Amino acid sequence: MKYKYITLVVFIFLSCMEENKKQIENQLYHIVLFQFKDSTSEAKIEIIKKAALELSKIKGVENLTWGQNVSPEKLNKGLTHSLTMTFKNEYDRDSIYLPHPTHVDFGEVFVPELENLVVYDYWSNN
């Protein structure tokens, strides 16, 4: 009986791991790479960062990270920062996140401070 119980627990654990793996692999990544204008102050960048992190509160945004380029390869073509978020599906990105007032307001503060911007979305379905 003890071995049946252990086998059942292991089976359930492995099933949960496989389901979690599927959830991670099938995410829509929304990557924003950007460079601030030389005239943008560090204080303004900090304000923008705080506003960007508020985007994680929008329904449908699964995960959000803000980062600064640390690559030693120097292939960033001037792009210095990134904002990466994940969604379960295109509907959450296109119909909830993109038109959301918080996102629209963020864009009005964010975009005027940029020298360069690239947006790249992809599905991680490895």
N, C-alpha and C positions, 0 to 999 in steps of 0.2 A: 504494500500500500504506500509506503514511504517513497518508493521509487516512482510510482505512478504520479504522486503529487509533485515530486521534483521535475519529472518529465513534463507535466502540464505547465508548471511555472516557467520552465525554460522555453517551451513552445509559445506561450503567451508573450514572454519577453521578446523573443525573436520576431514574432508577428508585429509587435509594436515598433520594433526597430525598423522593420521593412516598411511599414506605413509611414514612419517619420522620414525615412530616406526618400520615399516617393514625394512627400510634401516638400522637402527641401529641393529635390531635383526639378520639380515642375513649378518653378516660380518665374514670374515675369520681372526681370531686372530693368530698372529705369536709372540710367547713369547720366549724370550731368557733370561734365568737366568744364572748368572755367578759369579765367584769369581776370583778376580785378584790374581796373585802371590804376596807373601810378598815383593818381590823385586821391584814391580811396584810402582813407585813414585806417589804422588798426582798430580804432574805436568803432568805426562804421562797419568794418568786417566782423567784429564781435557782435554787433547788433544784428547783422544779417545772419550770422551763424545761429544766434538764439532764435530768430524768426524761422530759419530753416528747420531747426529741431522741433518747432511747433507743428510742422507739417505731419509729423508722426502721429498726431492726434486725429487726423482725418480718417474717417472710416475707409477701410480698404487698404491702407498702408500697413503692410505686415511688418516691415523693418526699415529703419532709416539710419544711415551713417553719414557723417561729415568728416572729410579728411583733407590733408594737405600732402602734396606730392613729396615722397621721400626716396624716389628711385635714383640710384646712382648712375643709371644709363643715360640720363640727360636726353631722352627722346620724347619729352612731354610737349614740345613745340610751344612753350610759353604757358601752357595750362598748369596752374599751380594748386588748384583745389578741386575737390569732388564732393558730390552729393549723390548717394546711392540709396535707392529704395527698392523694395520688392512688393509685388502684388500677386494675388492668387490668379487673376485673370485680367483680360483687357477691359472688361466692363468696369471693374474697380478703378483702373487707371483712367479710362477715357470718360466714363459717365459720372464717376463720383469725385475722384481726385482732381483731374484737370480743371473742371469748371467750379470747383469748390471755392467759396469766397476767400478762405484763408490762403489758398494757393494763388489765386488771382492777386490778392493784396501783396503777397510775398513777391510775386513777379514785378510788381510796380516799384518796389524798393530795391530789388535785386538786380534786375536787368540794366538799369541806368548806370550802375557801378561797374559794369563789365567791359573789358577790352575784347574778350574772346569767349565763345561759348560753343560747346558741342553737347548734343543730347543723343544718347545711344541706348536703345532698348533691345533686349533679347530674352528668349526663353532658355532657361537652364534645364534642359530635358536630357541630360546625359544618360 
